[in-house]
Amino acid sequence: MTSNTALKAAELRRLHEAPELLTVVNVWDVVGARAVAALPQTRALATASHSIAATFGYPDGEVIPRDLMLDMVGRIAASVDVPVTADLEAGYGDAGDTMRRAIDLGVAGANLEDELKPLTDAAAAVAAAVKAGDDAGVPFALNARTDAFLRGGHRSLDENIADAIERGRAYLDEGATCVFVPGNFGEDVVRQLVAGLGERRLSVIGLGELPTPARLAELGVARISYGPYTQRAVLGGLQDLASTLYDGGVLPTDLRPLN
């Protein structure tokens, strides 16, 4: 498992560093992972912690037991041939041990949230996560997330940008592959973040104010993901189908087989 995981992790790192934007669609179970992985455009997959927690009836925010979260991401990683990067929230109290266990399950990379903790503590968690990969001989692709925008609503835009860059640089110094800055912001902010962190070092979430993926690639962004919004889209489609059936409609005739 370790040698195979190391190969997948190396490929995941390469995809972050390549000139092309890495687009990862977030999944939350095995059947969904297999369905997305079957598409020829899929180069890697990401899990969504919020979506996995919701699948088991838990709210977001490390309420789901760590063992249950790791079991699902491990099942997903084992079910597909492409690299899987797992959303492991803030590390469940022990970022190093959580990443070690994820690597043992075949996970090639992970998100790690800082929750706007003191920078020294947040950087130490990143260092522990990176060390877990080094100890396993796996070039683990750590997507170090800063909540500078998500939790910085009381601050000015300039303060959030500056904090995201300061934190991101610290995480890169500790060995993170890239810095995930979730937020709904436009091209000017993206430019400033790329300038502060470096090209192919910024990871974003596909919210409405962001430039198009093609433009993000031109601006030097490494990666775009979609968090829990893929699950919302699927569940919305399920509700629409249920409403149609309740109203006397029929199933579509072009249903695809399950993988």
URGI-V523607 format. One record per pair of residues at least 12 apart in sequence whose ideal C-beta (glycine too) atoms are under 10 Angstrom apart, sorted by the first residue. I is the first residue (numbers start at 1). GAP is how many residues later the second one is. Records with the same first field share a line. If there is no record, write none. Layout:
BEGIN
I=GAP, GAP
END
This chain:
BEGIN
1=76, 77, 102, 103, 104, 105
2=101, 102, 104, 134, 135, 136
3=134, 135
4=77, 102, 104, 134
5=72, 78, 79, 97, 98, 99, 100, 101, 102, 103, 128, 131, 132, 133, 134, 135
6=97, 102, 127, 130, 131, 132, 133, 134
7=76, 101, 131, 132
8=36, 69, 72, 73, 74, 75, 76, 77, 98, 99, 100, 101, 130, 131, 133
9=74, 76, 94, 97, 98, 99, 100, 124, 127, 128, 129, 130, 131, 132, 133, 168
10=73, 98, 128, 129, 130, 131
11=32, 33, 71, 72, 97, 128, 130
12=12, 31, 32, 70, 71, 72, 73, 95, 96, 97, 127, 128, 129, 131, 165, 211
13=70, 95, 96, 126, 127, 128, 129, 164, 165
14=29, 69, 125, 127
15=28, 29, 67, 68, 70, 94, 126, 207, 208
16=28, 69, 93, 125, 127, 161, 162, 184, 185, 187, 206, 207
17=124, 160, 161, 182, 183, 184, 205
18=25, 182, 199, 204
19=180, 181, 198, 199, 201
20=23, 180, 193, 197, 202
21=179, 183, 191, 192, 193, 194, 195, 196, 197, 198, 199, 200, 201, 202, 203
22=21, 22, 24, 63, 119, 156, 178, 181, 195, 199, 200, 201, 202, 203
23=18, 19, 20, 21, 23, 183, 190, 193, 194, 200, 201, 202, 203
24=12, 18, 19, 20, 21, 22, 23, 58, 59, 60, 61, 85, 119, 179, 199, 200, 201, 202
25=12, 14, 16, 17, 19, 20, 21, 23, 181, 199, 200, 201, 205
26=19, 20, 21, 22, 23, 24, 25, 26, 59, 61, 179, 180, 199, 200, 201, 202, 203, 204, 205
27=18, 19, 20, 21, 24, 25, 45, 46, 49, 52, 53, 57, 203, 204, 207
28=19, 20, 21, 22, 23, 24, 25, 26, 27, 28, 44, 45, 48, 59, 200, 202, 203, 206
29=18, 22, 23, 26, 43, 46, 47, 50, 202
30=42, 45, 46, 47, 48, 49, 50, 229
31=45, 48, 227, 228
32=13, 15, 19, 23, 44, 47, 198, 199, 202, 227
33=12, 13, 14, 39, 40, 42, 43, 44, 45, 46, 47, 49, 51, 226
34=42, 45, 46, 224, 225
35=221, 223, 224
36=44, 46, 194, 223
37=39, 42, 43, 44, 45, 47, 222
38=42, 218, 221
42=38, 39, 40
43=39, 40
44=36, 38, 39, 40, 41, 64, 65, 97, 179, 181
45=31, 32, 34, 35, 37, 38, 39, 40, 41, 63, 180
46=30, 37, 38, 39, 40, 41, 63, 64, 65, 97, 157, 177, 179, 180, 181, 184
47=22, 25, 26, 29, 30, 37, 38, 39, 40, 41, 60, 63, 64, 178
48=12, 38, 39, 63, 177, 178, 179, 180, 181, 182, 183
49=12, 13, 15, 20, 23, 24, 37, 38, 39, 40, 41, 62, 64, 178, 179
50=14, 37, 39, 177, 178, 179, 181, 182
51=21, 36, 176, 177, 178, 179, 180, 181, 183, 184
52=12, 16, 17, 19, 20, 21, 24, 34, 35, 176, 179
53=12, 15, 16, 19, 34, 36, 175
54=174, 177, 178, 181
55=13, 17, 176
56=12, 13, 16
60=29, 168
61=28, 29, 52, 54
62=26, 27, 28, 29, 30, 31, 51, 53
63=26
64=25, 28
65=27
66=22, 23, 25, 26, 27, 28, 31, 32, 35
67=25, 34
69=17, 18, 19, 20, 23, 29, 33
70=16, 18, 22, 28, 31, 32, 34, 35, 37
71=34
72=14, 33
73=12, 13, 14, 15, 28, 29, 32, 33, 34, 37
74=12, 27, 28, 30, 31, 32, 33
75=30, 31
76=29, 30, 31
77=25, 26, 28, 29, 30, 31
78=27, 28, 29
79=27, 180
80=26, 179
82=26
83=23, 24, 25, 26, 58
84=18, 21, 22, 23, 24, 25, 26
85=17, 22, 23, 24, 25, 26, 55, 56, 57, 58, 92, 118, 138, 140
86=12, 13, 16, 17, 19, 20, 21, 22, 23, 24, 25, 57
87=23, 24, 25, 26, 56, 58, 93, 138, 140, 141
88=13, 14, 19, 22, 23, 24, 25, 41
89=21, 22, 23, 24, 26, 56
90=21, 22, 23, 24, 25, 27, 32, 35, 55, 57
91=19, 20, 21, 22, 24, 34, 35, 37, 38
93=32
94=31, 34
95=15, 17, 18, 27, 29, 30, 31, 32, 33, 34, 35, 36, 37, 47
96=28, 29, 31, 32, 33, 34, 35, 36, 37, 39
97=31, 32, 35
98=12, 14, 27, 30, 31, 34
99=13, 26, 29, 30, 31, 32, 33, 34, 36, 37, 39, 41, 43
100=28, 29, 31, 32, 33, 35, 36, 38, 40
101=31
102=27, 30, 31, 38
103=26, 29, 30, 32, 33, 34, 35, 37
104=28, 32, 34
106=32
107=31, 33, 34
108=25, 30, 31, 32, 33
109=24, 29, 30, 31, 32, 33, 34, 68, 69
110=19, 22, 23, 30, 31, 32, 33, 34, 35, 67
111=31, 32, 33, 34, 69, 71, 92, 114, 116
112=13, 14, 16, 17, 18, 30, 31, 32, 33, 59, 64, 68
113=12, 31, 32, 33, 34, 37, 38, 67, 69
114=12, 30, 31, 32, 33, 34, 37, 53, 54, 56, 57, 65, 66
115=30, 31, 32, 35, 36
116=30, 31, 32, 34, 35, 36, 47, 51
117=30, 50
119=27, 44, 47, 48, 51, 52
120=50
122=22, 23, 24, 25, 45, 48, 49, 52
123=21, 44, 46, 47, 48, 50, 51, 53
124=50
125=19, 46, 49
126=16, 18, 19, 41, 44, 45, 46, 47, 48, 49, 50, 53
127=43, 44, 46, 47, 48, 49
128=46
129=13, 15, 42, 45, 46, 47
130=12, 14, 41, 44, 45, 46, 47
131=43, 44
133=42, 44
134=41
139=38
140=35, 36, 37
141=35, 36, 37, 82
142=29, 30, 32, 33, 34, 35, 36, 37, 38
143=28, 33, 34, 35, 36, 37, 60, 79, 80, 82
144=23, 24, 26, 27, 28, 30, 31, 32, 33, 34, 35, 36, 37, 59
145=22, 23, 26, 31, 33, 34, 35, 36, 37, 58, 60
146=14, 17, 18, 19, 20, 21, 22, 24, 25, 33, 34, 35, 36, 37
147=13, 16, 17, 20, 33, 34, 35, 36
148=12, 13, 14, 15, 16, 17, 18, 19, 20, 31, 33, 34, 35, 45
149=12, 14, 15, 32, 33, 34, 35, 36, 40
150=31, 32, 33, 34, 55
151=12
152=12, 31
157=26, 28, 31, 32, 35
158=31, 34
160=21, 23, 25, 29
161=20, 22, 24, 27, 28, 31, 32, 35
162=30, 34
164=15, 16, 17, 19, 25, 28, 29, 32, 33, 38
165=14, 16, 27, 28, 29, 30, 31, 32, 37
166=30
167=12, 14, 30
168=12, 13, 25, 28, 29, 30, 33, 34, 35
169=27, 28, 29, 32
171=26, 30
172=25, 26, 29
176=25, 27
177=23, 24, 26, 45, 46
178=19, 20, 22, 23, 24, 25, 43, 44, 45
179=14, 17, 18, 19, 22, 23, 24, 25, 43
180=22, 23, 24, 25, 42, 43, 45
181=12, 16, 21, 22, 23, 24, 40
182=21, 22, 23, 24, 25, 43, 45
183=21, 22, 24, 26, 27
184=20, 21, 22, 23, 24, 25, 26
185=19, 22, 24, 25, 26
186=22, 23, 24, 25
187=22, 23, 24, 25, 28, 29, 32
189=15, 20, 21
190=12, 14, 19, 20, 21, 25, 26, 29, 30, 31
191=20, 28, 29
193=26, 27, 28
194=22, 25, 26, 27, 28
195=24, 25
197=23, 24, 25
198=22, 24
199=20, 21, 22, 23
200=17, 20, 21, 22, 23
201=19, 20, 21, 22
202=14, 17, 18, 19, 20, 21, 22
203=18, 19, 20, 21, 22
204=12, 17, 18, 19, 20, 21
205=18, 19, 20, 21, 22, 23, 24
206=18, 19, 20, 21, 23, 24
207=17, 19, 20, 22
210=14
END
